[in-house]
Amino acid sequence: MGRTTLTYRQRLELELERWRMFRRTLLKDEREVFDSLVGHIYRYSHAASMYPERDVFDLFIMSGLLSHEERLRILERELRREMNIGARLAP
């Protein structure tokens, strides 16, 4: 028997299709940022797929927030190391 429910990736593709016109109206550099965000969001597909009852947009947002948090931590680590300002940055 086949699958009766869509996978998270399939649901995400449908959600992104709904945002197609929004993406199209963005300026070129904004579109690149949007596409980059979507790329980062796909990295969390493994976790999002564990919550089929959640709205796909909620999972989209949470994945984006996790991606940003990860990138901020990397930047903070680099700042602490390169500028030796660890004491001035909040944990």
N, C-alpha and C positions, 0 to 999 in steps of 0.2 A: 504494500500500500504506500501511497505517496504522502508527502507532508501536507498537512491541512492548514498550517499557519505559516506565515511568512517569517523568514529569518530576520534577525536584527539588521543585517546588511541590506536586505531587500526593503525593509521598512524605512531604513535610512535613505536609500535611493529614492523612494517615493516622496519622503519629506523634502529632500533636496530638489526634486522636480517641482514641488510646490513653491520653492524659493527661486526657481529659475528666472522669473521676470525681475525679481529683486536684484539678483546677481547681474543680470544683463544691464540694468540701469546704473550700476556702479561704474565709476571711472576705472581706467585700466589698472592703475596701481591699487585701487581698492579691491578690484576683482582678484588681483594676485593675492592680496591679504586674505580675502574670503576663501579662495582655493587652498591657501596654506592652512587656514584654520580647519577646513574640512579634512585635509590630509592628516592633521594632528588628531582629529576626532576619530578617524578610522583606526588609529593605534589602540583605542580603548574598546574596540568591538568585542573582544573576548569577555570583558566585564559586563558590557551593556547587554550582551546576548543572554546573560543569566537572569534578566528581568523582563521577560516577555509581556508582563502585565502593565509595565510602565509605558507612559506616553513616549513615543520616540523623540519628541522634541525635548522632554525632560532629560533623557539620556544624552542627547546631542549637547545640551547646555552643560551638563555635569562633565562630560568628556572634554569640552572646551575649557572649562574651569580647571580641571585637573592638568590639562596640557599647559595652561598659563602658569599654574602654580609650580609645575616642574621646571619650566623655563626660568621663572623668577628665582627659584632656588639655585639653579645653575649659575645665573648671573650674580647672585649674592655671594656664592662661593668664590667665583672668580674675582669679584671686587675685594673680598676679604683677603684673598691670597695676594693679589697684585698690588693693592694699595695699603695693605696692613691696617684696615679700618674695622676689624672685627668688633671692637668694643663699642663702636658708634652705631652699628646696625642692630636693630631689634632681632631677637631670635626667631 
